[in-house]
Amino acid sequence: MREIVYEKAGLRDSTHAGGELINSGRFAFLLMMGADVMLYVGLLGGYFVLRGGSLSWPPPGSPALDPALMLWTCPLILLASLSIGFSVRSHHKNTLKFLRLSLAATLIFIACFVAITTTEWSNLLKNGLDIMTVFGGIYLIITGIFLLHILGAAISVIGMIRRVSRWRTYTRSANSIPHLAMFLYMQTAIWICLYALIYAS
């Protein structure tokens, strides 16, 4: 019977340098991303079901959404993704000054996104959006959960800026910036879909 050899730490051969095969931090992060995608799939499935069961959408008497205002959120989140991409590039090139600038730009774009979204929320609630209705409830749940994700990203960026501001030399071992970039890329794609579904259809 042929012997089964299991991969283990420190094993070196012609195809493997001996490092870990799967980074545990990256694996946990990817699991979290997958769970996040499934969350949005469930929310959007519920949205389609509720919208499909309604004779008119939004229902009569609901305050009007403001697509023109919310359209600004699309380039803002795209710019946030672009600037965090520059942060990853600086992360690899070990250019601390540009890393700090790109992280600060990411935070500014995210802050503008949050400001516009909360302005839309405020206007809708002032105009009588009822969170107990089907339309009001599903709208606030979907956009609210997305907003929580973006606020979490903003908090992460603030923490990164604080850490980077104290660095004099840079270590390439940190995965937090590439992970945040992947997170923002995914949120950008999700938001473009949400805008098209909620505001443009």
C-alpha positions in Angstrom: 0.0 0.0 0.0 1.3 3.4 -0.9 2.2 5.6 2.1 0.1 8.8 2.5 2.3 11.8 3.3 0.4 14.8 4.8 1.7 18.3 4.4 3.3 19.8 7.5 5.0 23.0 8.6 8.7 23.1 7.5 8.4 20.5 4.8 10.5 21.4 1.8 10.6 19.8 -1.6 10.9 20.9 -5.2 7.4 22.4 -5.3 7.0 23.9 -1.8 9.3 26.3 0.0 8.3 25.0 3.4 5.9 27.9 4.5 2.3 27.5 5.5 0.1 26.4 2.7 -2.9 28.5 3.8 -2.6 31.7 5.8 -5.0 31.3 8.6 -5.7 35.1 8.7 -6.4 35.2 5.0 -8.6 32.1 5.2 -10.7 33.5 8.1 -11.0 36.8 6.1 -12.2 35.0 3.0 -14.8 33.1 5.1 -16.1 36.4 6.4 -16.3 37.8 2.9 -18.3 34.7 1.8 -20.7 35.1 4.7 -21.1 38.7 3.9 -22.0 38.0 0.3 -24.6 35.4 1.4 -26.1 38.1 3.8 -26.6 40.5 0.8 -27.9 37.6 -1.3 -30.6 37.0 1.3 -31.5 40.6 1.7 -31.8 41.2 -2.1 -33.8 38.0 -2.4 -36.2 39.3 0.2 -36.3 42.7 -1.6 -37.2 41.0 -4.9 -40.0 38.9 -3.2 -41.5 42.0 -1.5 -41.2 44.2 -4.6 -42.7 41.5 -6.8 -45.7 41.1 -4.5 -46.5 44.8 -4.5 -48.8 46.4 -7.1 -46.7 49.5 -7.2 -43.2 50.2 -6.0 -42.6 52.4 -4.0 -46.2 52.2 -2.7 -48.4 55.2 -3.1 -47.8 57.8 -0.3 -44.2 56.9 0.2 -41.7 59.8 0.1 -39.8 60.0 -3.1 -36.2 58.8 -3.2 -33.6 61.2 -4.5 -31.6 59.3 -7.3 -29.7 62.5 -8.2 -28.4 63.0 -4.7 -27.5 59.3 -4.2 -25.8 59.1 -7.6 -22.9 61.0 -6.0 -22.3 58.1 -3.8 -21.3 55.9 -6.7 -18.2 57.9 -7.8 -17.3 58.5 -4.1 -17.2 54.8 -3.3 -15.3 54.1 -6.5 -12.8 56.8 -5.5 -12.5 55.2 -2.1 -11.7 51.9 -3.7 -9.2 53.5 -6.0 -7.4 55.3 -3.2 -7.2 52.2 -1.0 -5.8 50.4 -4.1 -3.0 53.0 -4.1 -2.5 52.3 -0.4 -1.9 48.6 -1.3 0.5 49.6 -4.0 2.4 51.8 -1.4 2.2 48.9 1.0 4.2 46.8 -1.5 6.6 49.5 -2.5 7.2 50.6 1.1 6.5 54.3 0.4 5.1 55.5 3.7 4.4 59.1 2.7 2.1 58.1 -0.2 0.6 55.4 2.0 -0.5 58.0 4.5 -1.9 60.3 1.8 -3.9 57.5 0.1 -5.3 56.3 3.4 -6.4 59.8 4.3 -8.0 60.2 0.9 -9.9 56.9 1.4 -11.2 58.2 4.7 -12.4 61.5 3.1 -14.2 59.7 0.3 -15.9 57.3 2.8 -16.9 60.2 5.0 -18.5 62.0 2.1 -20.4 58.8 1.1 -21.7 58.5 4.7 -22.7 62.1 4.8 -24.8 61.8 1.6 -26.4 58.6 2.7 -27.4 60.0 6.1 -28.7 63.1 4.4 -31.0 60.9 2.2 -32.1 59.0 5.3 -32.9 62.3 7.1 -34.9 63.7 4.2 -36.9 60.5 3.8 -37.7 60.2 7.5 -38.7 63.9 7.7 -41.0 63.4 4.7 -42.8 60.5 6.4 -41.0 57.3 5.5 -42.5 54.7 7.8 -40.1 52.0 8.9 -43.0 49.7 9.8 -44.1 49.5 6.1 -42.8 46.9 3.7 -41.0 49.5 1.6 -39.6 51.6 4.4 -38.5 48.6 6.4 -36.7 46.8 3.6 -35.1 50.0 2.3 -33.7 51.0 5.7 -32.5 47.5 6.5 -30.6 47.1 3.2 -29.1 50.5 3.2 -28.6 50.5 6.9 -26.6 47.2 6.9 -24.5 48.6 4.0 -23.9 51.8 5.9 -22.7 49.8 8.9 -20.2 48.0 6.7 -18.9 51.3 5.4 -18.7 52.8 8.9 -16.7 49.7 9.9 -14.3 50.3 7.0 -14.0 53.9 8.1 -13.0 52.9 11.6 -10.5 50.5 10.2 -9.0 53.2 8.0 -8.7 55.5 11.1 -6.9 52.8 13.0 -4.5 52.3 10.1 -3.8 56.0 9.8 -3.0 56.1 13.5 -0.6 53.2 13.2 1.1 54.3 10.0 1.6 57.8 11.4 3.9 56.4 14.0 5.9 54.2 11.6 9.4 55.3 10.7 10.2 52.1 8.9 7.6 49.7 7.4 7.0 46.0 7.8 5.5 44.1 4.9 4.1 41.4 7.1 0.8 43.2 7.8 -2.2 42.0 5.9 -4.7 44.6 7.2 -4.4 47.0 4.3 -4.8 44.4 1.5 -7.7 42.9 3.4 -9.4 46.2 3.7 -8.9 46.9 0.0 -10.6 43.6 -0.9 -13.4 44.5 1.5 -13.9 47.9 -0.1 -13.8 46.4 -3.6 -16.6 44.0 -2.7 -18.6 46.8 -1.0 -18.2 49.0 -4.1 -19.6 46.3 -6.4 -22.5 45.6 -4.0 -23.3 49.3 -3.7 -23.4 49.8 -7.5 -25.9 46.9 -7.7 -27.9 48.3 -4.8 -28.1 51.8 -6.4 -29.2 50.3 -9.8 -31.8 48.2 -8.0 -33.2 50.7 -5.6 -32.7 54.0 -7.3 -32.4 53.4 -11.0 -35.0 50.7 -11.6 
